[in-house]
Amino acid sequence: MPRFTRKQNIFRNKDVLGEAYHPEQIEERDAEIEEYMTALQPVVDGWEPNNIFIYGHPGVGKTAVTEYLLTLLQRDVKEYDDVDLSVISLNCKSLNSSYQVAVELVNKLRPTGGEISSTGYPQQTVFKKLYRELETLGGTILIVLDEIDSIGSRDDLLYELPRARANDYLDQTKVGMIGISNDFKFREQLDPRAQDTLCERELQFSPYDATELESILQTRADIAIAEGAVGQGVLKYCSALAARDSGSARQALDLLRLAGEIAENNDADQIEEPHVERARTKLEQERIEEGMRELTTHGRLALLAVISKAAKDETPCRSRELYDDYTDLCERAGTDSLAQRSMHNHLSELRMLGILSASENRSGSRGNYYSYELDVPFTSAIDAMADVLRVDEAIHRIQRLAVKNNVS
């Protein structure tokens, strides 16, 4: 008898709920699509393309809409003999400078075997190689830089590349850039010259609301899940959870997919709300664990200090109120504590990762300050900490405090 057998009581095509799936139509983004198409119109008309900057939280359709519209654009401009369009897409997540982005673009443009090294050249030399490759390709070229905020303040390319033709680096080739960012503040951090150039056209993608998410889930579920395998209210529940947390379609789809796997592994014939709850807990814990993998030991201890305060039902609280718990945990872990200001930097990082939330308090003459609290369920946070930080005695003490104070 085989050890592995197929389970097909829940899913018809689970891949449809995955990140790699490209739907034929984009739902609930009609206004953004219209605005985006207007920004891309100069390409169709044969003029120099606009530079476009798109921003919004993860999972709100920025990349999906970009890929969808650029596929349509490449198809439709074939009707015009005077438009020769190329699209070059690059995810900048692992790149942290204009230099690295330029090297990757050169290597994408070069034939196999002609790649250049990621080190050893002056930056302007790499830029010149890039201009040479773009001029060789010719026509109209759209360069899509996803997660563009990863390059930080080393943003020379974002100013120079869109102006390459004006500065006589390019002759006939027309280049436009499309920058996609999850960081709302990235635009403000750009050099003013790069800001003016890159943000010629700006599009903001707002979070989806629960109704929009339910519509997206229904369309995907009709393809992905077997008939009758979605219990009543499940799609609405997944949508409500995702809308309340992030407004992310990816989060809603992940909830439904994982809930389906849990139902399938339990030989259930339908996905029900308890399966969604289990999926939610698992995804939240994975999110915390993923965030904590990026933390130093002191970042983890700062988080455990917030968890300790939460167990006492004493959050939100200021960083100076957390400091005693933090120093105590450092002592238990056999680690020298940092100064209070340095610990505060770790709290800010935890906030950026979405593990903590902070509310600003304006207190007049006493100055402004932030109060911190967990932005994930207490149980998920303490379970994740137990897996990655070996201070068992402290964690058990915090768990006992949580039980005593009815914190969950």
N, C-alpha and C positions, 0 to 999 in steps of 0.2 A: 504494500500500500504506500503511495507517495506521501512524503512528509509535507510537501508544498502542494496545496490545491487552491484553485481560484475562488475568490469570494466576490460574488456579483449580485448580492441581494440589495445593495444600496446604490452603488455607482454604475452609471452607464458609460460615462467618459469623464473620469476624475480630472484629466489633464485640463479640462475647460475651466476648472477652478484654480488652476495654477498661474504663476506669474508669467510664464512663457507664452500663454495663450493670447492670441491677437484676435479680438472680435471683429466681425465684418462691419459692424456699426458701433459707434461710440454713443452711449446713452447719457442723458442728463448733463450734457455739456454743450448744448446748442448755442448759447450766447458766446461762450469762449471760442467755439469753432468758428463762428461768424467773424469775431474780432481777429482771430488768428489768420483766417483766410484773407481778410483785408490787409493785414500786415505782409502777407506773402504775395499779394497781387502784383507788385512791380516785377517779380520774376516772370510771370505770365506775359506781362506787357513788354518784356525785353529790356527793362531798365535795370539799374543797379539795385540789388536786393536791400531791403531794410535789415538792420541788426535788431534782433528781438531778444528781450529778456523776460523769462517766464519764472514765476515763483509761486510757492504754495507748499502746504504740508505734504509729507509723503503719502502716496496712495490716493491722490485726488485727481489723477488723470493727466498730469503734465506730459509725461513721457509717452503715454498711450496715444494722446491726441496728436502729439508731434509726429510720431511714427505713422499714424493713420493719415494725417494731412499731407505729409511729405511723400507717402506712397501714391496718393491721389495726384499730387502735383507732378511727380515724375511721369505718371501715366498721361496726364492731360497736356503737358507741354510738348509732347511728341507730335501734337497737331500743328505745331509751329516750327517752320524750318529755321527760323532765326534764333531759337532758344535751344541751347545745348546745356542741360542741367546735370550736375553731379552733386550727390549728397555724401558727406563724410561725417560719420557719427563716432563720438569718442566719450566713454565714461571716464570722468576724471577722479573717481573715488580714490584710487591709489596714487594719484599724482598731486604734488604739492607746490608746483611752481610753473611759471610760464615756460621755462626751459624744458621741463619734462613733458609738458603738453606738446610743445613744438616738435620734440624728438619723436613722440608717438605719431603725430600727424605726418611727419616726413616718412616714417616707416610704413604707415598705411598707404601713402601715395606711391611709394617706390615698388618696383617689381620684386618678386621673391628673390632673396639673396642679396639685395642691395641695401639692407638695413644699416643704420648708423648706430654707434654706441650711445648709451644714455649718459656717458661722462666723457670728458676730455676735450670738448669744444667750447670756445667762448659763446655766450648766448647769442650775440649778433650773427655769428657764423651759422648757427643752427637756424636762425630766422631766415637768413639768405638762402640756405638750402631749401627751406620750406617755400619761399617765394618762387624759387626756380622750379620746384615740383608743381606748384599751382599753375605757373605760367605754361608749363609743358602740358598739363591737363587741359587748360583753357576753358572757354565758355563761362557759364555761371556756376559758381560753387557755393553751396550752403554747408557750413561747418557747424555741426551740432555738438555742443559740449554739455553733457549731462553731469549733474552734481558739480557744477562749475565752482561752487564755493570752496571745494577742496583745495584749490590752488592758493587760497588765502590772500595775503597782501602782495604777493609776488606776481603782479597782474599785468606786466608790460605788454604781453601778447594781446591782451584784450583791448588795448589802445592801438597798438601798431597794426595788427592784422586787418581790421576793417578799414584802415586808412592807407593800406599798402599801395593802392592804385593812385591815390592823391599824392603820395610821396614818391611816385615813379618806381616803386619796387615791382609793380605789375603793370603790364601794358594793356593787353586786351582782356585779361581775365577779370571777371567781376566776382567779388567775394562778399558773402554775408554771413554773420555769425548768429547762432541761436544758443543762448545760454539758459540752462535750466537749473534752478536752485531750490532746495528745501529751506534755506536760511533767509528769512525775511530781512535780516540786517546786513546781508552780504553786499547789497547795492550801496548802502551807506558807507561801507568800509573800503569801497573801491577808490582808487585815485580819481579825483574829479574828472580828469581827461578821459580815463577809461569809462567812467560812469556815463558821461555824455555820449560817448561813442557806442558802447554796448547797449545802452538802454534807450535806443532811438524809438523803439516801440516796446511798451511794457504790458504784460498780461498777468493778472493775478488769478489763480485758481483757488476758489474758496472751498472749505470742507463741504462734503456732501451732507445733506440732512437725512433723517431716517427714511422719509418717503422715497427720496432718490436712491438710497442704498437698497431699499427693498425692491425697487424696480430693476436695478442692476442684478441683484441676487436672483430674482424670479427668471430673468432671461437666461442667466447662466445655469440655474438649476434645471430648467426645462431641457437643456442639452446634457447636463452632467449627471443628473440623478435619475434613477429608475422611477417610473410612474408609481405614485402612491407611497414613495419612500420618504417624503418630507412631511412630518407631523404638522398638525394645525398650529399656526402661530410661530413656527420655528424661524421662518424667514424674517418675520416682523421682529422677533426677539434678537436675532443676529444683527439686524439693521439698527435697532435701538441701542444695543451695546456699543457698536462701532461708532454710531453718530455721537453718542454721549462722550466717548473717549477721545476720538480723533477725527471723525468724519472721513475716515479712510475706506475706500472700496476694498483695498487689499486686506485690511483687517477683517472686514465683514466676510470676504471670500475665504480667508484662512480659518475663521471661526466655523463656517459651514463645512469646509472640507474636513477639518479635524474632528468636528462633531460627527460627521459621516463615518470617518475611520473608527471612532470610538464605538459607534452603533454597530458597525460591521464586525468589529472584533468581539463584540458581545452577542453576536448572532441575532441582533434585533432586525426587524423588518422595516422599521421607520426610525428616522432621526427625530428625537424628542428634546424638549427643553433641558432635561437633566444632562443629556449628552453635550449640549451647547455650554452648559455651566462648567462641565469638566474640561471642555476644550478651552474655555475662557481662562480657567485657572492655569492650565498647562501653558498656554501662550503667554500669559502674564509672567509666569515664572521664567520661561525661556527668555523673555525680553529683559528681565532683571539680570539673569545670568549672563546674557550677551553683553549688557552694559557693564557688568562688574568685571568681565574679562579685560576690559579696557582700563580698569582702575588700578592704581597702586595699592599697596597695603594700607596706606593712610586714607585713601579714598574709601576703601571698604570699611575701615574702622569709623570714619566719619558717618557713613551710612548706618552702621550698627548703632552709633550714638543716637541717631534719629529714631531708629527702631526701638531703642531702649526708652526714649521719651514717649514714643507712641504707646508702648506697653504700660506706661504709668498714666496714660491718658492725659499727657501734658503737651500735646502738639495742637496747633502750630507753636513753635518756639524760636527764639532768636539764637544766633550762632553762639553768643556768649553764654546762653543758658545750656547749650549743648556741650560746651567745652569741658565741664567737669566729667560728664559721662564719657566723652572722648578720651580724656587723659587716663581715666580709670581703666578703660578698655585697652589702651596702649600698654599700661602697666601689666594687665593680665596676659597680654599677648607677648610680653617681653620686648617691647619696641619703645624707643624714645619718642615722646610726643612732639608734635610740631607746635609752633607759635599759633595763637588763635587766628591771626590773619591768614596764615597758610592753610589752616583747617577750613576757613571760610571759602578759600579758593576751591577746595574739594567739594564743598556743598554746592557751589555754583556749577561745577562740572556735573554733579549728580542731577541738578536741575536741567541742564542742557540735554542729558540723556533721557529725561522724562521719568526718572525714578522718584525725584522729589518735585514738589511744587512750592512756590514761594509767593507770598503776598507782601506788597510794599506797604509799610506803615509810615505815614507822615506825621511827625510829632512836634512840628514847629521848632522851637529853640533847641530841642534835644536832637534834632537831625532826623533824617530818614533811615529806616532799617528794614530788613526783610525777616519775615517769620517763615520757617520751613516746616513742611510736613510730608508724609509719604504720599506719592501720587499713584501708588500701586497697593493692592490689598496687603494688609499686615501679614497674613499667613503666607502669601507668596513670597514676600520679602524675607521673612525669617527662615523659610525653608531653603531659599536660594543661598542665603548667607551661611547656613549650616553646611551646605555642599562645598563652598569655596573658601571659607575662613575658619581655620581650626582654633576656635576659642570656645570649646564645647561647654565649659562651666558657665561662662558668661551668657551663652545662648540659652542654656537651660534655665538660668536665673531669669532672663528676659521672658521666656515662655511662661514661667510660673507667675510672673508679674502680670502678664497679659490675661491669664486665666483669672487671677484675683480681681483684676479691674474690668473683666468682661469685655476685653478688646479682641476683636476678630477681624 
